[in-house]
């Protein structure tokens, strides 16, 4: 692998680690609100089961790492406000 490809691969893994950390912080912020969530797909997504009948909500870090996004990226919240994102998601899933 040439040096440019090595640098790109290293950056990608750093970005993936950062996204996994953000999702873990969001998961931890959801717990006190009574929302159970789990990291899935090699820590690239957070799955939130709905308390009632319905499909789970899948949350990703998108928009260049700036937002948590869900509902096919139609809904989003800034990653700089993890507690606010947790509250919005708790409301969204119906808690």
N, C-alpha and C positions, 0 to 999 in steps of 0.2 A: 504494500500500500504506500502510495506517495505521501509526502509530508502534508499536502493540502487535504487529502482524504483523511489522514490521521487526525488533523486538527478539527475537521468537520465531525468526525466520529466522537472525539472527546467532548466537543461542545454539545452534541446531541445527548450524550449520556449525562452531562451536567444539567441540561435542560430537563431531561426526564426525571432526574433526582429532585430537582427543584419542584416540578409538578407533583411528584409523589409526596413530598413534604407538605406542600400546600393542601393536598387532598387529605393527608393525615391530620393536619391542623383543623380542617373543616370537620372531619369525622369527630374529632375530640370536642369541638365546639357544639356539635349536634347532640352529644350525649346528655348534657345537663337539661336540654330542652325535651328530652324524652324520645329523641329520634335515633333509632338504631341504623347504622350504616356500616358498610364494609368495603375495604379496598378490593378491587378486582382487576383482572386483566393486567397482571404484572405491575400493579400500582399505577395504572394509567387512567383508572376510572373509579368513581365512588358510586356504589349501588345503594339506594335507599328504598327498602320495601315500603309499600303503602300500608298504613294501619288497617284500612278497609280493603275491599276487593279492588284490584286494579294492577296494572303493570308497575314495576318498580321505576323509580326515577334514576337515570344515569347522569352523573355529574362529571364533567371533564374540565381541565384547564385549557382554555383556548384563547384566541385573539392574541397570539404572541406571548402568552403567559400572563396576560393582564386581567382576565376574567375567569370566574367559574361559569360554566355554561351548561344548560340542560334544555330539555324539550326541543331537540334538534337545533340547538343554539339559538332558539327564539327567545329564551330567557337567559339572563346573565346578571352577575354581580361582581364587583371589583374584588380581586384577591387581596387588596390592601385592607379590606374590611371583613375579616373572617367572621366575627360575631354577627355582623349584619347579614352576611350571606347565610349563616346558619339559621337565623330567624326567618329570613325570606323563604328558605327551603322548608323549614318546619311548617310555615303557613301554607306553602304550596302543596305539601303532601297531606295536609289536612289535620295537623295537630294544633 
